[in-house]
Amino acid sequence: MRLTQQTNYAVRALMYCAANPDKPSKVADIAATFTMSETHLFKIMKVLVDAGLMKTIRGRNGGITLPRPAEEITVGQVVRATEENFLLAECFDGGKPDCPLVNHCGFNSILHKALDAFLGVLDTCTIADLADNRNNIRHLLHMEPSETTAA
């Protein structure tokens, strides 16, 4: 299984915001930091906002922030919100599969268990876990020192 670029960028944007808790982050800054298209990032932000994983603040001093502590946002939540499907095999989509074993297939059952295990592991990790060393992340992303960590 391979996660999409949308999920990759979403996790990076959330980590950026987790490392920048003192003020709203600018989409332009995040896009520049990770060398990604602002337009593409805006589309991803909409998905995250709709899922309740990101909050927008309008106005001159606006931007994006986490709607709740990073410790409460799991990687599993992000993956579920940003991935369009988890069809590991064509028989997962419920269409008209060619295989006569579709309803009694051991392979199908194993793949469902594997997907559940995969998402279960992602549910054990939070955005805070990924951004655990906030000072190091801020340094690597060329961000100004945080007011919270500078004090």
DSSP file (Angstrom, degrees, kcal/mol; ACC not computed):
  #  RESIDUE AA STRUCTURE BP1 BP2  ACC     N-H-->O    O-->H-N    N-H-->O    O-->H-N    TCO  KAPPA ALPHA  PHI   PSI    X-CA   Y-CA   Z-CA
    1    1 A M              0   0    0      0, 0.0     2,-0.5     0, 0.0    87,-0.0   0.000 360.0 360.0 360.0 139.2    0.0    0.0    0.0
    2    2 A R        -     0   0    0      0, 0.0     2,-0.1     0, 0.0     0, 0.0  -0.989 360.0-134.7-127.0 126.8    1.2    3.4   -0.8
    3    3 A L        -     0   0    0     -2,-0.5    80,-0.0     1,-0.1     2,-0.0  -0.465  30.3-108.3 -76.9 152.2   -0.2    6.6    0.7
    4    4 A T     >  -     0   0    0     -2,-0.1     4,-1.9     1,-0.1     3,-0.3  -0.269  22.0-110.8 -78.0 164.6   -0.9    9.5   -1.6
    5    5 A Q  H  > S+     0   0    0      1,-0.2     4,-3.0     2,-0.2     5,-0.3   0.845 117.7  63.5 -59.8 -35.2    1.0   12.8   -1.8
    6    6 A Q  H  > S+     0   0    0      1,-0.2     4,-2.2     2,-0.2    -1,-0.2   0.914 104.6  45.0 -58.1 -44.1   -2.1   14.4   -0.3
    7    7 A T  H  > S+     0   0    0     -3,-0.3     4,-2.5     2,-0.2     5,-0.2   0.920 112.3  51.8 -66.2 -44.3   -1.6   12.4    2.9
    8    8 A N  H  X S+     0   0    0     -4,-1.9     4,-2.1     1,-0.2    -2,-0.2   0.939 113.6  43.5 -57.2 -49.7    2.1   13.1    3.0
    9    9 A Y  H  X S+     0   0    0     -4,-3.0     4,-2.6     1,-0.2    -1,-0.2   0.869 111.4  55.1 -66.2 -36.8    1.5   16.9    2.6
   10   10 A A  H  X S+     0   0    0     -4,-2.2     4,-2.4    -5,-0.3    -2,-0.2   0.932 109.0  46.8 -62.7 -45.9   -1.3   16.9    5.2
   11   11 A V  H  X S+     0   0    0     -4,-2.5     4,-2.5     1,-0.2    -2,-0.2   0.920 112.9  49.9 -62.9 -43.4    0.9   15.2    7.8
   12   12 A R  H  X S+     0   0    0     -4,-2.1     4,-2.4    -5,-0.2    -2,-0.2   0.914 110.7  49.3 -61.4 -43.2    3.7   17.7    7.1
   13   13 A A  H  X S+     0   0    0     -4,-2.6     4,-2.3     2,-0.2    -1,-0.2   0.905 111.8  48.8 -63.8 -41.4    1.4   20.7    7.3
   14   14 A L  H  X S+     0   0    0     -4,-2.4     4,-2.4     2,-0.2    -1,-0.2   0.895 110.9  50.2 -65.7 -39.7    0.0   19.4   10.6
   15   15 A M  H  X S+     0   0    0     -4,-2.5     4,-2.1     2,-0.2    -2,-0.2   0.913 109.0  52.7 -62.5 -42.0    3.5   18.9   12.0
   16   16 A Y  H  X S+     0   0    0     -4,-2.4     4,-0.6     1,-0.2    -2,-0.2   0.936 111.4  45.6 -58.4 -47.9    4.4   22.4   10.9
   17   17 A C  H >< S+     0   0    0     -4,-2.3     3,-0.7     1,-0.2    -1,-0.2   0.872 110.5  53.8 -65.3 -36.8    1.4   23.8   12.8
   18   18 A A  H 3< S+     0   0    0     -4,-2.4    -1,-0.2     1,-0.2    -2,-0.2   0.847 109.3  48.5 -65.5 -33.0    2.2   21.6   15.8
   19   19 A A  H 3< S+     0   0    0     -4,-2.1    -1,-0.2     1,-0.2    -2,-0.2   0.567 113.2  50.4 -80.4  -9.1    5.8   23.0   15.9
   20   20 A N    X<  +     0   0    0     -3,-0.7     3,-0.7    -4,-0.6    -1,-0.2  -0.515  64.4 147.2-126.7  61.7    4.3   26.6   15.6
   21   21 A P  T 3   +     0   0    0      0, 0.0    -1,-0.1     0, 0.0    -2,-0.1   0.642  58.3  71.3 -77.5 -13.1    1.7   26.7   18.4
   22   22 A D  T 3  S+     0   0    0     -3,-0.1    -2,-0.0     1,-0.1    -3,-0.0   0.717 109.0   6.2 -79.3 -21.2    2.1   30.4   19.2
   23   23 A K  S <  S-     0   0    0     -3,-0.7    -1,-0.1    -6,-0.1    41,-0.1  -0.983  89.9 -76.9-155.6 161.7    0.5   31.9   16.1
   24   24 A P        -     0   0    0      0, 0.0     2,-0.3     0, 0.0    41,-0.2  -0.353  47.2-128.0 -62.8 141.9   -1.4   30.9   13.0
   25   25 A S  B     -A   64   0A   0     39,-2.9    39,-2.7    -2,-0.0     2,-0.4  -0.661  17.5-124.2 -89.2 148.1    0.8   29.4   10.2
   26   26 A K     >  -     0   0    0     -2,-0.3     4,-2.2    37,-0.2     3,-0.2  -0.774   6.1-139.9 -93.8 134.4    0.7   30.8    6.7
   27   27 A V  H  > S+     0   0    0     -2,-0.4     4,-2.9     1,-0.2     5,-0.2   0.887 105.2  56.5 -58.2 -39.4   -0.1   28.4    3.9
   28   28 A A  H  > S+     0   0    0      1,-0.2     4,-2.3     2,-0.2    -1,-0.2   0.886 107.1  48.6 -61.1 -39.0    2.6   30.2    1.8
   29   29 A D  H  > S+     0   0    0     -3,-0.2     4,-2.5     2,-0.2    -1,-0.2   0.914 112.7  47.0 -68.0 -42.3    5.2   29.6    4.4
   30   30 A I  H  X S+     0   0    0     -4,-2.2     4,-2.1     2,-0.2    -2,-0.2   0.935 113.2  49.1 -64.1 -45.4    4.3   25.9    4.7
   31   31 A A  H  X>S+     0   0    0     -4,-2.9     5,-2.5     1,-0.2     4,-0.5   0.916 113.8  46.0 -60.4 -44.1    4.3   25.5    0.9
   32   32 A A  H ><5S+     0   0    0     -4,-2.3     3,-0.7    -5,-0.2    -1,-0.2   0.908 110.2  54.0 -66.2 -41.4    7.7   27.2    0.6
   33   33 A T  H 3<5S+     0   0    0     -4,-2.5    -1,-0.2     1,-0.2    -2,-0.2   0.895 120.0  31.7 -59.6 -41.9    9.2   25.2    3.4
   34   34 A F  H 3<5S-     0   0    0     -4,-2.1    -1,-0.2    -5,-0.2    -2,-0.2   0.304 108.2-120.2-101.3   8.2    8.2   21.9    1.8
   35   35 A T  T <<5 +     0   0    0     -3,-0.7     2,-0.3    -4,-0.5    -3,-0.2   0.947  65.3 138.6  51.0  56.8    8.5   23.0   -1.8
   36   36 A M      < -     0   0    0     -5,-2.5     2,-0.2    -6,-0.1    -1,-0.2  -0.887  61.2 -88.9-126.8 160.0    4.9   22.3   -2.6
   37   37 A S     >  -     0   0    0     -2,-0.3     4,-2.4     1,-0.1     5,-0.2  -0.474  24.3-145.2 -68.8 130.5    2.3   24.1   -4.6
   38   38 A E  H  > S+     0   0    0     -2,-0.2     4,-2.7     2,-0.2     5,-0.2   0.900 102.1  54.2 -61.0 -40.6    0.2   26.6   -2.6
   39   39 A T  H  > S+     0   0    0      1,-0.2     4,-1.6     2,-0.2    -1,-0.2   0.925 110.0  45.8 -60.2 -45.3   -2.8   25.7   -4.7
   40   40 A H  H  > S+     0   0    0      1,-0.2     4,-1.9     2,-0.2    -1,-0.2   0.904 112.2  51.5 -64.2 -41.4   -2.4   22.0   -3.9
   41   41 A L  H  X S+     0   0    0     -4,-2.4     4,-2.7     1,-0.2    -2,-0.2   0.878 105.4  55.5 -65.4 -37.6   -1.9   22.8   -0.2
   42   42 A F  H  X S+     0   0    0     -4,-2.7     4,-1.8     2,-0.2    -1,-0.2   0.896 107.1  50.7 -60.7 -39.1   -5.0   24.9   -0.1
   43   43 A K  H  X S+     0   0    0     -4,-1.6     4,-1.5     1,-0.2    -1,-0.2   0.899 111.3  47.8 -64.6 -39.7   -7.0   21.9   -1.5
   44   44 A I  H  X S+     0   0    0     -4,-1.9     4,-2.3     1,-0.2    -2,-0.2   0.888 107.4  56.1 -67.7 -39.0   -5.5   19.7    1.2
   45   45 A M  H  X S+     0   0    0     -4,-2.7     4,-3.1     1,-0.2     5,-0.2   0.888 103.7  54.7 -60.7 -38.5   -6.3   22.3    3.9
   46   46 A K  H  X S+     0   0    0     -4,-1.8     4,-2.8     2,-0.2    -1,-0.2   0.923 108.2  48.5 -60.7 -44.1  -10.0   22.2    2.8
   47   47 A V  H  X S+     0   0    0     -4,-1.5     4,-1.5     1,-0.2    -2,-0.2   0.919 114.1  46.3 -61.1 -44.2  -10.0   18.4    3.4
   48   48 A L  H  <>S+     0   0    0     -4,-2.3     5,-3.0     2,-0.2     6,-0.9   0.892 113.2  48.5 -67.7 -40.1   -8.4   18.8    6.8
   49   49 A V  H ><5S+     0   0    0     -4,-3.1     3,-1.5     4,-0.2    -2,-0.2   0.936 110.4  51.2 -63.9 -46.4  -10.7   21.7    7.8
   50   50 A D  H 3<5S+     0   0    0     -4,-2.8    -1,-0.2     1,-0.3    -2,-0.2   0.817 110.9  49.6 -60.4 -30.9  -13.8   19.6    6.7
   51   51 A A  T 3<5S-     0   0    0     -4,-1.5    -1,-0.3    -5,-0.2    -2,-0.2   0.469 116.4-115.2 -86.9  -2.7  -12.5   16.7    8.8
   52   52 A G  T < 5S+     0   0    0     -3,-1.5    -3,-0.2    -4,-0.3    -2,-0.1   0.714  87.5 113.1  76.6  20.8  -12.0   18.9   11.8
   53   53 A L  S   <S+     0   0    0     -5,-3.0     2,-0.3    -6,-0.2    -4,-0.2   0.495  76.3  32.6-101.6  -6.7   -8.2   18.4   11.8
   54   54 A M        -     0   0    0     -6,-0.9     2,-0.4    12,-0.2    12,-0.2  -0.982  66.8-151.0-147.0 151.6   -7.2   22.0   10.9
   55   55 A K  E     -B   65   0A   0     10,-2.9    10,-2.6    -2,-0.3     2,-0.4  -0.987   9.6-145.9-128.2 137.2   -8.7   25.4   11.7
   56   56 A T  E     -B   64   0A   0     -2,-0.4     2,-0.5     8,-0.2     8,-0.2  -0.804   5.2-160.0-102.1 145.6   -8.5   28.5    9.5
   57   57 A I  E     -B   63   0A   0      6,-3.0     6,-1.9    -2,-0.4     2,-0.1  -0.989  15.7-145.5-123.6 120.6   -8.3   32.0   10.9
   58   58 A R        +     0   0    0     -2,-0.5     3,-0.2     4,-0.2     2,-0.1  -0.367  50.2  53.2 -83.2 162.0   -9.3   34.8    8.6
   59   59 A G  S >  S-     0   0    0      1,-0.2     3,-1.9     2,-0.1    -2,-0.1  -0.364  98.8 -52.9 107.8 175.8   -7.8   38.3    8.4
   60   60 A R  T 3  S+     0   0    0      1,-0.3    -1,-0.2    -2,-0.1    -2,-0.0   0.850 138.0  37.7 -59.2 -38.1   -4.5   39.9    8.1
   61   61 A N  T 3  S+     0   0    0     -3,-0.2    -1,-0.3     2,-0.0    -2,-0.1   0.135 100.6 113.3 -99.5  19.7   -3.0   38.0   11.0
   62   62 A G    <   +     0   0    0     -3,-1.9     2,-0.3   -39,-0.1    -4,-0.2   0.033  24.9 127.4 -80.4-170.4   -4.8   34.8   10.1
   63   63 A G  E     - B   0  57A   0     -6,-1.9    -6,-3.0   -37,-0.1     2,-0.4  -0.981  58.3 -48.7 157.0-146.8   -3.6   31.5    8.8
   64   64 A I  E     +AB  25  56A   0    -39,-2.7   -39,-2.9    -2,-0.3     2,-0.3  -0.947  48.2 167.6-125.6 146.5   -4.1   27.9    9.9
   65   65 A T  E     - B   0  55A   0    -10,-2.6   -10,-2.9    -2,-0.4   -47,-0.1  -0.904  43.7 -86.6-143.3 170.6   -3.8   26.2   13.3
   66   66 A L        -     0   0    0     -2,-0.3   -12,-0.2   -12,-0.2   -13,-0.1  -0.667  30.6-141.6 -78.7 138.9   -4.6   23.0   14.9
   67   67 A P  S    S+     0   0    0      0, 0.0    -1,-0.1     0, 0.0   -13,-0.1   0.666  83.7   7.6 -77.3 -15.1   -8.2   23.0   16.2
   68   68 A R  S    S-     0   0    0    -15,-0.2     5,-0.1   -13,-0.0   -13,-0.1  -0.922 108.4 -54.0-153.1 171.7   -7.2   21.1   19.3
   69   69 A P    >   -     0   0    0      0, 0.0     3,-2.3     0, 0.0     4,-0.2  -0.184  47.0-122.1 -55.9 144.9   -3.9   19.9   20.9
   70   70 A A  G >  S+     0   0    0      1,-0.3    58,-1.4     2,-0.2     3,-1.2   0.748 110.8  69.0 -59.4 -24.0   -1.6   17.9   18.6
   71   71 A E  G 3  S+     0   0    0      1,-0.2    -1,-0.3    56,-0.2    58,-0.0   0.664  97.7  52.2 -67.8 -15.9   -1.8   15.1   21.2
   72   72 A E  G <  S+     0   0    0     -3,-2.3     2,-0.6     1,-0.1    -1,-0.2   0.386  92.8  81.4-102.3   2.2   -5.5   14.6   20.3
   73   73 A I    <   -     0   0    0     -3,-1.2    54,-2.6    -4,-0.2    55,-0.3  -0.933  67.5-157.7-111.9 114.2   -4.9   14.3   16.5
   74   74 A T  B  >  -C  126   0B   0     -2,-0.6     4,-1.6    52,-0.2    52,-0.3  -0.568  25.6-126.8 -91.3 155.1   -3.9   10.8   15.4
   75   75 A V  H  > S+     0   0    0     50,-2.9     4,-2.7    47,-0.8    48,-0.2   0.855 112.6  60.7 -63.1 -34.8   -2.1    9.9   12.2
   76   76 A G  H  > S+     0   0    0     46,-1.4     4,-2.6    49,-0.5    -1,-0.2   0.898 101.7  51.6 -59.7 -41.3   -4.8    7.4   11.6
   77   77 A Q  H  > S+     0   0    0     45,-0.2     4,-1.8     2,-0.2    -1,-0.2   0.904 111.2  48.2 -60.9 -41.5   -7.4   10.2   11.6
   78   78 A V  H  X S+     0   0    0     -4,-1.6     4,-2.1     2,-0.2     5,-0.2   0.931 111.9  48.4 -65.8 -46.2   -5.3   12.1    9.0
   79   79 A V  H  X S+     0   0    0     -4,-2.7     4,-2.2     1,-0.2    -2,-0.2   0.920 111.4  49.6 -62.4 -44.6   -4.9    9.1    6.8
   80   80 A R  H  < S+     0   0    0     -4,-2.6    -1,-0.2     1,-0.2    -2,-0.2   0.869 114.0  46.8 -62.2 -35.6   -8.6    8.3    6.9
   81   81 A A  H  < S+     0   0    0     -4,-1.8    -1,-0.2    -5,-0.2    -2,-0.2   0.824 119.7  36.8 -75.3 -31.6   -9.5   11.9    6.0
   82   82 A T  H  < S+     0   0    0     -4,-2.1     2,-0.4    -5,-0.1    -2,-0.2   0.667  96.9  83.4-101.9 -18.0   -7.0   12.3    3.1
   83   83 A E     <  -     0   0    0     -4,-2.2     3,-0.1    -5,-0.2   -80,-0.0  -0.731  63.7-151.8 -88.1 135.2   -7.0    8.9    1.4
   84   84 A E  S    S-     0   0    0     -2,-0.4     2,-0.3     1,-0.2    -1,-0.1   0.826  72.4  -9.1 -75.8 -31.9   -9.8    8.4   -1.1
   85   85 A N        -     0   0    0      2,-0.0    -1,-0.2     3,-0.0     8,-0.0  -0.986  44.5-142.6-159.0 165.8  -10.0    4.6   -0.6
   86   86 A F        +     0   0    0     -2,-0.3     2,-1.4    -3,-0.1     3,-0.1  -0.282  41.1 153.7-125.8  44.2   -8.4    1.7    0.9
   87   87 A L        +     0   0    0      1,-0.2     3,-0.1     6,-0.0    -2,-0.0  -0.624  11.9 172.2 -80.1  95.3   -9.0   -0.8   -1.9
   88   88 A L  S    S+     0   0    0     -2,-1.4     2,-0.3     1,-0.1    -1,-0.2   0.736  72.4  15.0 -77.1 -22.2   -6.1   -3.2   -1.5
   89   89 A A  S >  S-     0   0    0     -3,-0.1     3,-2.2    19,-0.0     4,-0.4  -0.968  85.5-107.2-146.1 158.6   -7.6   -5.6   -4.1
   90   90 A E  G >  S+     0   0    0     -2,-0.3     3,-1.1     1,-0.3     5,-0.4   0.770 115.0  65.5 -62.0 -24.0  -10.3   -5.1   -6.7
   91   91 A C  G >  S+     0   0    0      1,-0.2     3,-0.6     2,-0.1    -1,-0.3   0.589  87.5  71.7 -75.1  -7.5  -12.7   -7.2   -4.7
   92   92 A F  G <  S+     0   0    0     -3,-2.2    -1,-0.2     1,-0.2    -2,-0.2   0.734  83.2  69.6 -75.1 -22.0  -12.7   -4.6   -2.0
   93   93 A D  G <  S-     0   0    0     -3,-1.1    -1,-0.2    -4,-0.4    -2,-0.1   0.540  98.2-129.1 -82.4  -3.4  -14.7   -2.1   -4.1
   94   94 A G    <   +     0   0    0     -3,-0.6    -3,-0.1    -4,-0.1    -1,-0.1   0.551  66.6 124.9  74.0   5.9  -18.0   -4.1   -4.0
   95   95 A G  S    S-     0   0    0     -5,-0.4    -1,-0.1     1,-0.1    -4,-0.0   0.308  82.4 -61.2 -73.2-149.4  -18.4   -3.9   -7.8
   96   96 A K        -     0   0    0     -3,-0.1    -1,-0.1     2,-0.0    -5,-0.1  -0.744  62.1-163.4-101.6  85.8  -18.8   -7.0   -9.9
   97   97 A P        -     0   0    0      0, 0.0     5,-0.1     0, 0.0    -6,-0.0  -0.321  21.4-135.1 -68.9 152.6  -15.6   -8.9   -9.3
   98   98 A D  S    S+     0   0    0      4,-0.0    -2,-0.0     3,-0.0    -7,-0.0   0.656  77.6  97.1 -78.2 -17.2  -14.6  -11.7  -11.6
   99   99 A C    >   -     0   0    0      1,-0.1     3,-1.2     2,-0.0     0, 0.0  -0.614  60.9-156.0 -84.5 126.3  -13.7  -14.0   -8.8
  100  100 A P  T 3  S+     0   0    0      0, 0.0     3,-0.3     0, 0.0    -1,-0.1   0.597  93.4  61.1 -72.8  -9.0  -16.3  -16.6   -7.7
  101  101 A L  T >   +     0   0    0      1,-0.2     3,-2.6     2,-0.1     4,-0.3   0.414  67.5 114.4 -94.0   0.9  -14.6  -16.8   -4.2
  102  102 A V  G X  S+     0   0    0     -3,-1.2     3,-0.5     1,-0.3    -1,-0.2   0.779  80.7  40.4 -49.2 -39.2  -15.2  -13.1   -3.4
  103  103 A N  G 3  S+     0   0    0     -3,-0.3    -1,-0.3     1,-0.2    -2,-0.1   0.537 126.9  34.0 -87.6  -5.6  -17.5  -13.8   -0.5
  104  104 A H  G <  S+     0   0    0     -3,-2.6     2,-0.5    -4,-0.0    -1,-0.2  -0.031  85.3 134.8-135.8  31.1  -15.6  -16.7    0.9
  105  105 A C    <>  -     0   0    0     -3,-0.5     4,-1.7    -4,-0.3     5,-0.1  -0.729  42.9-159.5 -96.1 126.8  -12.0  -15.8    0.1
  106  106 A G  H  > S+     0   0    0     -2,-0.5     4,-2.4     2,-0.2     5,-0.2   0.846  95.6  56.3 -66.9 -34.8   -9.2  -16.2    2.7
  107  107 A F  H  > S+     0   0    0      2,-0.2     4,-2.4     1,-0.2    -1,-0.2   0.928 106.4  49.3 -64.0 -44.9   -7.0  -13.6    0.8
  108  108 A N  H  > S+     0   0    0      1,-0.2     4,-2.0     2,-0.2    -1,-0.2   0.906 111.6  50.1 -59.0 -43.5   -9.8  -11.0    1.1
  109  109 A S  H  X S+     0   0    0     -4,-1.7     4,-2.1     1,-0.2    -2,-0.2   0.906 110.3  49.2 -63.3 -43.7  -10.1  -11.7    4.8
  110  110 A I  H  X S+     0   0    0     -4,-2.4     4,-2.6     1,-0.2    -1,-0.2   0.902 109.7  51.9 -63.8 -41.6   -6.4  -11.4    5.4
  111  111 A L  H  X S+     0   0    0     -4,-2.4     4,-2.5     2,-0.2    -1,-0.2   0.896 108.6  50.8 -64.1 -39.3   -6.2   -8.1    3.5
  112  112 A H  H  X S+     0   0    0     -4,-2.0     4,-2.3     2,-0.2    -1,-0.2   0.916 111.7  47.9 -62.6 -42.7   -9.0   -6.7    5.6
  113  113 A K  H  X S+     0   0    0     -4,-2.1     4,-2.4     2,-0.2    -2,-0.2   0.902 111.4  50.6 -64.0 -40.8   -7.2   -7.7    8.8
  114  114 A A  H  X S+     0   0    0     -4,-2.6     4,-2.6     2,-0.2    -2,-0.2   0.906 110.4  49.1 -64.1 -41.8   -4.0   -6.2    7.5
  115  115 A L  H  X S+     0   0    0     -4,-2.5     4,-2.6     2,-0.2     5,-0.3   0.920 111.0  50.0 -63.7 -43.9   -5.7   -2.9    6.7
  116  116 A D  H  X S+     0   0    0     -4,-2.3     4,-2.1     1,-0.2    -2,-0.2   0.902 112.6  47.5 -60.8 -41.1   -7.3   -2.9   10.2
  117  117 A A  H  X S+     0   0    0     -4,-2.4     4,-2.3     2,-0.2    -2,-0.2   0.909 110.8  51.9 -66.4 -42.4   -3.9   -3.5   11.7
  118  118 A F  H  X S+     0   0    0     -4,-2.6     4,-1.9     1,-0.2    -2,-0.2   0.947 114.0  41.9 -58.1 -52.0   -2.2   -0.8    9.6
  119  119 A L  H  X S+     0   0    0     -4,-2.6     4,-1.8     1,-0.2    -1,-0.2   0.849 110.7  58.5 -67.1 -33.3   -4.8    1.8   10.6
  120  120 A G  H  X S+     0   0    0     -4,-2.1     4,-0.5    -5,-0.3    -1,-0.2   0.901 106.0  48.0 -61.9 -41.4   -4.7    0.6   14.2
  121  121 A V  H >< S+     0   0    0     -4,-2.3     3,-1.4     1,-0.2     4,-0.4   0.919 110.3  51.8 -64.9 -43.0   -0.9    1.3   14.4
  122  122 A L  H >< S+     0   0    0     -4,-1.9   -46,-1.4     1,-0.3     3,-1.0   0.815 102.8  60.4 -63.9 -29.0   -1.5    4.8   12.9
  123  123 A D  H 3< S+     0   0    0     -4,-1.8    -1,-0.3     1,-0.2    -2,-0.2   0.673  97.5  59.9 -70.9 -16.5   -4.1    5.4   15.5
  124  124 A T  T << S+     0   0    0     -3,-1.4     2,-0.4    -4,-0.5    -1,-0.2   0.571  96.8  70.9 -87.0  -8.6   -1.5    4.9   18.2
  125  125 A C    <   -     0   0    0     -3,-1.0   -50,-2.9    -4,-0.4   -49,-0.5  -0.910  67.1-161.3-113.4 134.0    0.7    7.8   16.9
  126  126 A T  B  >  -C   74   0B   0     -2,-0.4     4,-1.7   -52,-0.3   -52,-0.2  -0.642  35.0-110.5-107.4 166.9   -0.3   11.5   17.2
  127  127 A I  H  > S+     0   0    0    -54,-2.6     4,-1.9   -57,-0.8   -56,-0.2   0.860 121.5  58.9 -61.3 -34.5    0.8   14.6   15.4
  128  128 A A  H  4 S+     0   0    0    -58,-1.4    -1,-0.2   -55,-0.3   -57,-0.2   0.892 102.0  53.4 -61.3 -39.5    2.5   15.5   18.8
  129  129 A D  H >4 S+     0   0    0    -59,-0.2     3,-1.1     1,-0.2    -1,-0.2   0.908 110.4  46.8 -60.7 -41.5    4.5   12.3   18.6
  130  130 A L  H 3< S+     0   0    0     -4,-1.7     3,-0.3     1,-0.3    -1,-0.2   0.823 118.7  40.6 -70.1 -30.8    5.7   13.3   15.1
  131  131 A A  T 3< S+     0   0    0     -4,-1.9     3,-0.3     1,-0.2    -1,-0.3  -0.016  79.5 129.6-104.2  27.9    6.5   16.8   16.2
  132  132 A D    <   +     0   0    0     -3,-1.1     2,-1.5     1,-0.3     3,-0.2   0.873  68.1  51.1 -54.0 -46.6    8.0   15.7   19.6
  133  133 A N  S  > S+     0   0    0     -3,-0.3     4,-2.5     1,-0.2     3,-0.3  -0.588  71.4 172.0 -94.4  74.8   11.2   17.6   19.3
  134  134 A R  H  > S+     0   0    0     -2,-1.5     4,-2.8    -3,-0.3    -1,-0.2   0.852  73.0  52.8 -54.7 -42.6    9.6   20.9   18.5
  135  135 A N  H  > S+     0   0    0      1,-0.2     4,-2.1     2,-0.2    -1,-0.2   0.919 111.1  46.3 -63.2 -42.6   12.8   22.9   18.8
  136  136 A N  H  > S+     0   0    0     -3,-0.3     4,-2.9     2,-0.2    -2,-0.2   0.912 113.2  49.4 -65.7 -42.4   14.7   20.6   16.4
  137  137 A I  H  X S+     0   0    0     -4,-2.5     4,-2.3     2,-0.2    -2,-0.2   0.928 109.7  51.4 -62.4 -44.4   11.7   20.7   13.9
  138  138 A R  H  <>S+     0   0    0     -4,-2.8     5,-3.1    -5,-0.2    -1,-0.2   0.905 112.5  47.1 -59.2 -40.7   11.6   24.5   14.1
  139  139 A H  H ><5S+     0   0    0     -4,-2.1     3,-1.4     3,-0.2    -2,-0.2   0.941 112.4  48.3 -65.8 -47.3   15.3   24.6   13.3
  140  140 A L  H 3<5S+     0   0    0     -4,-2.9    -2,-0.2     1,-0.3    -1,-0.2   0.814 113.6  47.5 -63.6 -30.4   15.1   22.1   10.5
  141  141 A L  T 3<5S-     0   0    0     -4,-2.3    -1,-0.3    -5,-0.2    -2,-0.2   0.347 113.0-119.4 -92.8   5.7   12.2   24.0    8.9
  142  142 A H  T < 5 +     0   0    0     -3,-1.4     2,-0.3     1,-0.2    -3,-0.2   0.884  59.6 154.9  58.9  42.2   14.0   27.4    9.3
  143  143 A M      < -     0   0    0     -5,-3.1    -1,-0.2    -6,-0.2     3,-0.1  -0.686  49.8-100.7 -97.1 152.9   11.3   28.8   11.6
  144  144 A E        -     0   0    0     -2,-0.3    -1,-0.1     1,-0.1     3,-0.1  -0.340  54.9 -82.7 -64.0 152.6   11.9   31.5   14.2
  145  145 A P        -     0   0    0      0, 0.0     2,-0.1     0, 0.0    -1,-0.1  -0.311  52.9-108.9 -57.1 141.9   12.3   30.3   17.8
  146  146 A S     >  -     0   0    0      1,-0.1     4,-2.2    -3,-0.1     5,-0.2  -0.460  10.3-135.5 -73.7 142.2    9.0   29.7   19.5
  147  147 A E  H  > S+     0   0    0      1,-0.2     4,-1.0     2,-0.2    -1,-0.1   0.862 108.4  52.6 -62.8 -35.0    7.8   32.1   22.2
  148  148 A T  H  4 S+     0   0    0      1,-0.2    -1,-0.2     2,-0.2     3,-0.1   0.903 117.4  34.5 -68.4 -42.9    6.8   29.0   24.2
  149  149 A T  H  4 S+     0   0    0      1,-0.2    -2,-0.2     2,-0.1    -1,-0.2   0.668 111.0  62.3 -89.6 -17.2   10.1   27.2   23.9
  150  150 A A  H  <        0   0    0     -4,-2.2    -1,-0.2     1,-0.2    -2,-0.2   0.779 360.0 360.0 -77.0 -26.1   12.3   30.4   24.0
  151  151 A A     <        0   0    0     -4,-1.0    -1,-0.2    -5,-0.2    -2,-0.1   0.468 360.0 360.0 -76.2 360.0   11.1   31.3   27.5
